[in-house]
Amino acid sequence: MTERKTSGYGSWLSPLTADIVAKQSIRFGDLLVDGGDVYWVESRPAEMGRSVIVRAGPDGNLHDIINAPYSARSRVHEYGGGAFAVSKGFVYFANYEDQCIYKKDNSGDVRSITTESSDRYGDLIVDEMRNRVVCVQERHNGKEPVNSIVGIDIAGTKDPVILVSGGDFYSSPRLSPDSRRLAWLTWNHPNMPWDGNELWLAEIDEVGAILNPQKVAGGISESICQPEWSPDGLLYFVSDRSGWWNIYRNISGKIEIVTELDAEFGLPQWNFGQSTYGFTSDGRIFCCYNQKGIWHLATIDLKSRQIEQVTTEYTDIAHLKIMDQWAVFYGGSSTQRLSIIKLNVLNRMIDIVRRSEESVVDPGYVSKPDLIEFDTSDHMKAYGFLYRPQNKEYVGPQADRPPLIVVTHGGPTSCSYTSLDLKIQFWTSRGFAILDVNYGGSTGFGRNYRERLNGKWGIVDVDDCINGAMFLVKKGLVDAQRLIIRGGSAGGYTTLAALTFRDLFKAGASYYGVSDLEALAKETHKFESRYLDSLVGPYPDAVSIYKERSPINNAERLSSPVIFFQGLDDKVVPPSQAEKMVKVLRDKGIPVVYFAFEGEQHGFRKAENLKRALEAELYFYSCVFDFE
């Protein structure tokens, strides 16, 4: 066994280069099943972030369904999702460039079934009985986009027909097994779907018109997601009316709870098409649920409602679908990146269909997460995953402690997960410790924890990040003089707020982060245009709070070096947010670096930009803390 070299934390050499992290990491999107085939979308950094629909047949062979220049990616709500549907081998998808819906038939021909316009489409399903695609339409031809549910003729000879309209937002159109009923979700400003929405149900006549629409459940303070029909025609859905996203069903107008766990069977609906449960042929639900950022699998007997745990190594699970006797899902663990998994629901055998990372990472360079719980403000607990430095070739000097990078996830309703992430291992294999914080507002801890952030964005999240870092400092696990904070989007705001309003962190990195809350309230897109009403306060009535909590208005209080990364095509957080902050810091003479990437939106997809950002961030820290 080779003796490990002693070298300063942060300066270790690692085989996990930025090039490997950027080029070989595929990002998975929607996942569907059709007959014996599995279909999914994978975003490929090596192809400039193109979103490719891929099919795996029963023989396990993989086939790209769409070739360049086509890219299956919806821009409804800017975050998209539900960009394709499959029925009997025919594939329908929203193409990113023009947002038209295309049909790919068995002969390989691709043709548009909508005309090019300002319209966008997402959350696609196929109505075979009426030869149409049913989906969410977002029409951009006025001051604010108009959302509705529409039917689109598969032949492409007719204009889309509006089926449901009048609400601010729609999602999850779902046909009953006999195609004679349609369920959907709707909500209105200022709510986000995880604040409160409504589940509706209507009959459909022979020509496809909607009849007798009725509200089934929901309201301004009940969040519903994933309506699904059982094979016998009962409508199931996930609701947080108990304080946790649990599964319910509608039996002749009476709502009955199916699961009663302090766990989350649902997710914040930033994207269309998310799925956490499905129905097996033997009268059970196969499902996944989240507790404190760790996902679990289970089955539920539909008659007794008894839950049975399904033990696997996977702790990060998403997009679960049922196909015959197989459960298909994205699964990852602390030692495996997300893969497409087929699990036999009868004998529990597992087959790996596709890995997001084909190369195997040497375990000697992999840091496994520890779930930590720590005290924070208002006598509350907060949570996070701690990754310690790990490199089989190096150890740090005995008297030293590693620098800590506190990671702030986006959303802010998202959640930090435990699947192997090369972006985290990039840092830990070089001698950094990572604390991935599930601050107040995160999903996986119930509605009350999610609502800790209401009215307190920039306060509760910052407190939790600071208290998590101090918890590790007091335990002697990290260096108090080398504390870093980094985050993207909403996590970028938490990062900038922590650097501006507190003096704990010595450096930071903002990826398309918010610096001006007032500008965000004025400039952002429809989906999030009233989100800050709950996180900060109604605008413009609470304008003084917006100004007080905006780092841009308090930049004179910031004295730590910051590096900014920004996509120039970002519609969620426009480039002006970063550029204003950079100018103020430059005028003050504080070390600041700004990287602006052409062709990138909210979240980077191109391999060369992902690589450049990682390398620049590492070099930035080496300059700040004088690493080799």
GUZAZA-738983 format. One line per 10 residues: number of its first residue (from 1); their letters; for each residue x, y, z of C-alpha. Coordinates in steps of 0.25 Angstrom, whole numbers, plus 2048, in hexadecimal, padded with zeros to 3 digits. Example, Ala and Ser with C-alpha at 12.3 -4.5 7.8 and 13.67 -1.06 7.14 Angstrom:
<nodes>
1	AS	831,7EE,81F | 837,7FC,81D;
</nodes>
This chain:
<nodes>
1	MTERKTSGYG	800,800,800 | 806,80D,7FC | 808,817,807 | 800,823,806 | 807,831,804 | 805,83C,80E | 800,849,806 | 7F8,855,80A | 7E9,854,809 | 7E4,85A,7FC;
11	SWLSPLTADI	7F1,857,7F4 | 7EF,848,7F2 | 7F1,843,7E4 | 7E4,83B,7DF | 7E1,833,7D3 | 7D3,839,7D3 | 7D6,844,7CA | 7CC,84F,7C6 | 7CC,849,7B8 | 7C7,83B,7BD;
21	VAKQSIRFGD	7BD,842,7C6 | 7B7,84A,7BA | 7B8,841,7AE | 7B4,834,7B4 | 7A9,838,7BD | 79B,836,7B6 | 78F,83D,7BC | 782,834,7BC | 775,83A,7B9 | 767,834,7B7;
31	LLVDGGDVYW	765,825,7B7 | 75A,81D,7B1 | 756,80F,7AE | 74E,80A,7A2 | 74C,7FB,7A1 | 759,7F4,7A4 | 761,800,7A0 | 767,80B,7A9 | 769,819,7A4 | 770,825,7AB;
41	VESRPAEMGR	776,832,7A8 | 785,834,7AA | 78C,842,7A9 | 79A,840,7A3 | 7A4,84B,7A6 | 7AD,845,79B | 7A2,849,791 | 7A1,857,796 | 796,853,7A0 | 78D,84C,796;
51	SVIVRAGPDG	781,845,79C | 780,837,795 | 775,82D,796 | 77B,81F,798 | 774,812,798 | 778,805,79E | 770,7F8,799 | 76E,7EB,7A0 | 77C,7E7,79B | 783,7F2,7A2;
61	NLHDIINAPY	788,7F9,795 | 788,808,795 | 783,810,78A | 783,820,788 | 774,823,784 | 777,831,77F | 784,836,778 | 78A,844,777 | 785,84F,776 | 779,84A,77D;
71	SARSRVHEYG	779,84C,78C | 76D,847,795 | 76C,852,7A0 | 760,85B,7A3 | 761,869,7A8 | 753,86A,7AF | 755,871,7BC | 764,872,7B7 | 767,866,7BF | 75F,85C,7B5;
81	GGAFAVSKGF	75E,84D,7B7 | 754,844,7B1 | 75B,847,7A4 | 757,83A,79D | 74C,82F,79D | 74C,821,797 | 741,818,792 | 742,80B,78B | 750,80E,786 | 74C,81C,781;
91	VYFANYEDQC	754,828,788 | 74F,836,789 | 758,841,78E | 75A,850,790 | 766,854,789 | 76E,85E,790 | 772,868,785 | 764,86B,780 | 75B,865,78B | 753,85E,781;
101	IYKKDNSGDV	74E,850,783 | 753,845,77A | 74F,837,777 | 75A,82C,775 | 753,820,76E | 758,811,76D | 75E,814,75F | 767,81F,765 | 760,82B,75F | 75F,837,768;
111	RSITTESSDR	755,842,765 | 74F,84D,76C | 740,84D,771 | 740,85B,775 | 744,868,76E | 74F,871,772 | 74A,87C,77B | 74C,882,789 | 745,876,78F | 74C,86C,798;
121	YGDLIVDEMR	748,85E,79C | 74B,855,7A8 | 745,849,7B0 | 742,841,7A4 | 738,835,7A4 | 732,82D,799 | 723,82C,797 | 722,820,78E | 713,820,78D | 712,82E,787;
131	NRVVCVQERH	720,82D,77F | 725,839,787 | 730,83E,790 | 72B,844,79D | 735,84E,7A4 | 737,85B,7AB | 738,867,7A1 | 73F,874,7A5 | 73C,87F,79B | 746,88B,79A;
141	NGKEPVNSIV	73E,896,793 | 73B,8A0,79E | 740,8A6,7AA | 73F,899,7B2 | 73F,88B,7AC | 732,884,7AC | 731,876,7B1 | 727,86B,7AD | 725,85D,7AA | 723,85A,79C;
151	GIDIAGTKDP	721,84E,792 | 72A,84D,786 | 726,845,779 | 730,83B,777 | 72E,83C,768 | 732,84B,769 | 727,850,760 | 720,858,76B | 723,863,775 | 724,85F,784;
161	VILVSGGDFY	717,85F,78B | 716,865,799 | 710,85B,7A3 | 712,862,7B0 | 715,870,7B2 | 713,87C,7BC | 71E,879,7C6 | 72B,87F,7C7 | 732,871,7C7 | 730,863,7C3;
171	SSPRLSPDSR	737,855,7C4 | 735,846,7C4 | 72A,843,7BA | 727,835,7BC | 71D,82C,7B5 | 715,821,7BB | 718,812,7B6 | 70B,813,7AE | 70F,821,7A9 | 701,827,7AD;
181	RLAWLTWNHP	706,82F,7B9 | 711,839,7BA | 718,83E,7C7 | 721,84A,7C8 | 728,854,7D2 | 726,863,7D2 | 72A,86E,7DB | 72A,87E,7DA | 733,889,7DE | 73A,88B,7E8;
191	NMPWDGNELW	73A,87D,7EC | 745,873,7E7 | 740,865,7E5 | 747,860,7F2 | 73F,86C,7FA | 731,867,7F5 | 72A,863,7E9 | 71E,85B,7E4 | 71B,84D,7DE | 710,84E,7D4;
201	LAEIDEVGAI	708,843,7CD | 6FF,843,7C1 | 6F8,83A,7B7 | 6FC,83A,7A8 | 6F2,838,79D | 6F4,830,790 | 6FA,83C,789 | 703,840,794 | 6FC,84B,79B | 6FD,84D,7AA;
211	LNPQKVAGGI	6F0,84B,7B2 | 6EC,84D,7C0 | 6F9,852,7C6 | 6F9,850,7D5 | 704,853,7E0 | 708,846,7E7 | 712,84C,7F1 | 71C,857,7F5 | 71B,865,7F8 | 724,871,7FB;
221	SESICQPEWS	72C,86A,806 | 72B,85B,801 | 736,857,7F7 | 732,84B,7EE | 73B,844,7E4 | 73B,838,7DB | 72D,834,7D8 | 72D,826,7D2 | 722,81C,7CE | 722,80E,7D4;
231	PDGLLYFVSD	71F,803,7CA | 711,802,7D0 | 70E,811,7CD | 710,817,7DB | 717,824,7DC | 723,825,7E5 | 72C,831,7E8 | 736,836,7F2 | 732,841,7FC | 738,848,808;
241	RSGWWNIYRN	72B,84B,80F | 731,843,81B | 73E,84B,81B | 745,841,813 | 744,83D,804 | 73C,830,805 | 734,828,7FC | 725,829,7FB | 719,824,7F2 | 70C,828,7EE;
251	ISGKIEIVTE	701,81E,7F0 | 6F3,823,7EB | 6F7,831,7EF | 6FC,82D,7FD | 70B,82F,7FF | 712,824,806 | 720,824,80B | 729,818,806 | 736,81B,80E | 738,822,81B;
261	LDAEFGLPQW	747,824,81D | 750,830,821 | 756,82F,813 | 755,836,806 | 74F,82E,7FA | 74F,83B,7F2 | 758,845,7ED | 758,854,7EA | 753,855,7DC | 75D,85E,7D5;
271	NFGQSTYGFT	75D,854,7CA | 751,84C,7C3 | 751,83D,7C2 | 757,83A,7D0 | 752,82C,7D5 | 753,825,7E3 | 74A,81A,7E2 | 742,810,7D8 | 739,804,7D8 | 73E,7F6,7D7;
281	SDGRIFCCYN	735,7EB,7D0 | 733,7E3,7DE | 72C,7EF,7E4 | 737,7F7,7EB | 73D,804,7EA | 74C,804,7E8 | 751,812,7ED | 75D,81A,7F3 | 75D,824,7FE | 767,82E,804;
291	QKGIWHLATI	76B,82F,813 | 775,839,816 | 77B,839,808 | 77C,82A,807 | 773,823,7FE | 76D,815,801 | 765,80B,7F8 | 758,804,7FD | 74C,7FD,7F9 | 73E,800,7FD;
301	DLKSRQIEQV	732,7F6,7FD | 726,7FD,7F7 | 71C,7F5,800 | 723,7F5,80E | 72B,802,80B | 737,7FA,812 | 745,800,80E | 751,7F6,80C | 75F,7FC,80B | 767,7F8,7FF;
311	TTEYTDIAHL	776,7F7,803 | 780,7FC,7F8 | 78D,803,7F8 | 786,80F,7F1 | 784,81C,7FA | 781,826,7EE | 775,821,7E6 | 76D,829,7DC | 763,827,7D0 | 75E,81A,7D4;
321	KIMDQWAVFY	755,813,7CA | 74F,805,7C9 | 750,7FC,7BD | 74A,7EE,7BF | 752,7E7,7CA | 75D,7F2,7CA | 75E,7FF,7D2 | 767,808,7C9 | 76D,814,7D0 | 77A,81D,7D1;
331	GGSSTQRLSI	782,818,7DD | 78F,81C,7E3 | 797,81A,7F0 | 7A3,81F,7F7 | 7AC,817,7EE | 7A3,817,7E1 | 79F,822,7D9 | 791,823,7D4 | 78D,817,7CB | 781,812,7C4;
341	IKLNVLNRMI	77D,806,7CC | 773,7FB,7C9 | 76E,7F3,7D6 | 766,7E7,7D5 | 75A,7E9,7DF | 759,7DA,7E1 | 767,7D5,7E4 | 76E,7E2,7E6 | 778,7E0,7DC | 77F,7EC,7D6;
351	DIVRRSEESV	784,7F0,7C8 | 78B,7FC,7C5 | 786,802,7B8 | 78F,80E,7B6 | 79A,815,7BF | 79B,824,7BF | 7AA,822,7C1 | 7B0,816,7B9 | 7BE,817,7BF | 7C0,811,7CD;
361	VDPGYVSKPD	7C5,81A,7D8 | 7D0,814,7E0 | 7CA,813,7EE | 7D7,818,7F4 | 7D3,826,7EF | 7C4,825,7F3 | 7BF,82C,800 | 7B2,827,805 | 7A8,830,80C | 7A4,830,81B;
371	LIEFDTSDHM	797,836,81E | 799,840,829 | 78E,847,832 | 792,854,839 | 78B,85F,841 | 787,86C,83A | 77F,879,83C | 771,879,843 | 774,86C,84B | 773,864,83E;
381	KAYGFLYRPQ	77C,859,838 | 782,859,82A | 788,84F,822 | 793,84C,818 | 79D,842,811 | 7AB,843,815 | 7B6,83E,80C | 7C4,83D,811 | 7D1,83E,809 | 7D4,831,802;
391	NKEYVGPQAD	7E0,82D,7FA | 7E7,820,7FB | 7F5,827,7F7 | 7F4,832,801 | 7F2,836,810 | 7F2,844,815 | 7FC,849,820 | 7F8,844,82D | 7F7,852,834 | 7EE,857,828;
401	RPPLIVVTHG	7E0,857,825 | 7DA,857,817 | 7D3,863,811 | 7C4,861,811 | 7BB,864,805 | 7AC,866,809 | 7A3,863,7FD | 795,86A,7FC | 78C,862,7F3 | 782,86A,7EA;
411	GPTSCSYTSL	773,86B,7EB | 773,86E,7F6 | 769,863,7F8 | 773,859,7F2 | 77B,84F,7FA | 789,84A,7FB | 78A,83B,7F7 | 794,830,7F9 | 797,82A,7EC | 7A5,82A,7E8;
421	DLKIQFWTSR	7A8,838,7E2 | 7B5,83A,7DB | 7B4,849,7DD | 7B5,847,7EC | 7C0,83C,7EA | 7C8,846,7E2 | 7C9,84E,7EF | 7CB,844,7F9 | 7D5,83C,7F1 | 7DE,849,7F2;
431	GFAILDVNYG	7DD,84A,801 | 7D0,853,803 | 7C5,84F,80C | 7B7,851,807 | 7AA,854,80F | 79E,853,806 | 793,85A,80E | 784,857,80F | 781,864,814 | 773,868,819;
441	GSTGFGRNYR	76A,869,80D | 76F,85B,807 | 767,850,803 | 767,842,80A | 764,848,818 | 755,84B,817 | 74D,857,814 | 750,85E,821 | 75F,85D,81E | 75D,862,810;
451	ERLNGKWGIV	755,86E,815 | 760,872,81F | 765,87B,813 | 758,882,811 | 75B,891,813 | 769,88E,818 | 771,88B,80B | 77F,890,80D | 77E,88E,81C | 77A,87F,820;
461	DVDDCINGAM	782,879,814 | 78E,882,818 | 78D,87E,827 | 78C,870,823 | 799,870,81A | 7A1,878,825 | 79C,86F,830 | 7A0,863,828 | 7AE,868,826 | 7B0,86C,834;
471	FLVKKGLVDA	7AB,85F,839 | 7B7,858,831 | 7C1,863,835 | 7BD,860,844 | 7BF,851,842 | 7CD,854,83C | 7CA,84E,82F | 7CC,85B,826 | 7D5,867,826 | 7CD,873,82B;
481	QRLIIRGGSA	7D6,87D,823 | 7D3,876,815 | 7C4,875,815 | 7BE,876,807 | 7B0,877,802 | 7AB,874,7F4 | 79D,872,7ED | 795,874,7E1 | 788,87B,7DE | 780,87D,7EB;
491	GGYTTLAALT	78D,876,7F2 | 795,881,7EB | 78C,88C,7F3 | 78F,884,800 | 79D,884,7FD | 79E,893,7FA | 795,897,806 | 79E,88F,80F | 7AA,896,809 | 7A4,8A4,80A;
501	FRDLFKAGAS	79C,8A3,817 | 7A5,89A,81F | 7B4,89A,821 | 7B7,88B,823 | 7BA,886,815 | 7C8,88A,80F | 7C4,888,800 | 7B8,884,7F7 | 7B3,880,7EA | 7A6,884,7E4;
511	YYGVSDLEAL	7A1,87C,7D8 | 795,885,7D1 | 792,889,7DF | 788,894,7E3 | 78E,8A1,7E8 | 782,8AB,7E7 | 775,8A6,7EC | 76D,8B2,7E7 | 773,8B0,7D9 | 76F,8A1,7DA;
521	AKETHKFESR	761,8A5,7DD | 760,8AE,7D1 | 768,8A6,7C7 | 766,897,7C9 | 75C,88E,7C1 | 74E,88B,7C4 | 74F,87E,7CB | 758,885,7D6 | 752,893,7D5 | 74B,893,7E2;
531	YLDSLVGPYP	754,888,7E9 | 75A,893,7F1 | 74D,897,7F7 | 74E,88B,801 | 75D,88B,802 | 75F,89A,805 | 752,8A1,804 | 748,8A7,7FB | 74E,8B0,7F1 | 74E,8BC,7F0;
541	DAVSIYKERS	748,8BD,7FE | 754,8B7,804 | 75E,8BF,7FC | 766,8C3,808 | 768,8B4,80C | 76D,8B1,7FD | 777,8BC,7FE | 77C,8B8,80C | 77E,8AA,808 | 784,8AC,7FA;
551	PINNAERLSS	794,8AB,7FA | 795,8B5,7EF | 78F,8C0,7F8 | 799,8BC,803 | 7A6,8B9,7FB | 7AE,8C2,804 | 7AC,8B8,80F | 7B3,8AD,807 | 7C2,8AB,809 | 7C4,89D,804;
561	PVIFFQGLDD	7C9,899,7F6 | 7BE,894,7ED | 7BE,88D,7DF | 7B1,88E,7D6 | 7AC,885,7CB | 7A1,889,7C2 | 799,884,7B6 | 797,890,7AC | 789,88A,7A8 | 784,888,7B6;
571	KVVPPSQAEK	775,88C,7B7 | 774,887,7C5 | 77F,890,7CB | 783,89A,7C1 | 792,89D,7BF | 790,8AB,7C4 | 78F,8A5,7D2 | 79D,8A0,7D2 | 7A3,8AC,7CA | 79E,8B6,7D4;
581	MVKVLRDKGI	7A4,8AF,7DF | 7B1,8AD,7D8 | 7B2,8BC,7D5 | 7AF,8C0,7E4 | 7BA,8B7,7E8 | 7C4,8BB,7DE | 7C1,8CA,7E2 | 7C4,8C6,7F0 | 7D1,8BF,7EC | 7CD,8B1,7F2;
591	PVVYFAFEGE	7D2,8A5,7EA | 7C7,8A1,7E0 | 7C7,898,7D4 | 7BC,898,7CA | 7B9,88D,7BF | 7AE,88F,7B5 | 7AA,883,7AC | 7A3,886,79F | 798,87C,79B | 796,877,7AA;
601	QHGFRKAENL	789,879,7B1 | 786,876,7C0 | 78F,86B,7C2 | 79B,867,7BA | 79A,85C,7B0 | 7A6,85D,7A6 | 7B3,855,7AA | 7BD,860,7A7 | 7B6,86A,7B0 | 7B4,860,7BC;
611	KRALEAELYF	7C3,85D,7BB | 7C7,86B,7BA | 7BE,86F,7C6 | 7C4,864,7CF | 7D2,867,7CB | 7D0,875,7CE | 7CA,873,7DB | 7D5,86A,7E0 | 7DF,874,7DB | 7D8,880,7E2;
621	YSCVFDFE	7D8,878,7EF | 7E7,875,7ED | 7EA,884,7EC | 7E1,888,7F8 | 7E7,87D,801 | 7F5,87C,7FB | 7F3,86D,7F7 | 7FE,867,7EE;
</nodes>
